[in-house]
């Protein structure tokens, strides 16, 4: 009878040890799953931030190109205005010469 009780206690202790090990394994599994979920969320946030930064970078690059085009257009307009001013000055000089000749006659 003593042997049966000892074996019974031994089996109960072994069963308790196995249950404890199972709880530890389950706890570790849950921890790893939570860590995996957290890492996945962190990766999603990083990917979103990277996408947002790329969109912002492209937007800035487009704005720079628009400003460069505006600069070229303004330079072209300035050249046209300068040429028109020279033409008008030349015409004024011709008209002044004509007026002076008329006065002298």
TALINBEL-V847521 format. One record per run of one state. SS is the DSSP state (H for helix, E for strand, L for the rest). FROM is the first residue (numbers start at 1). TO is the last residue. If there is no record, write none. Layout:
# TALINBEL-V847521
ss=SS from=FROM to=TO
ss=SS from=FROM to=TO
This chain:
# TALINBEL-V847521
ss=L from=1 to=1
ss=H from=2 to=104
ss=L from=105 to=105
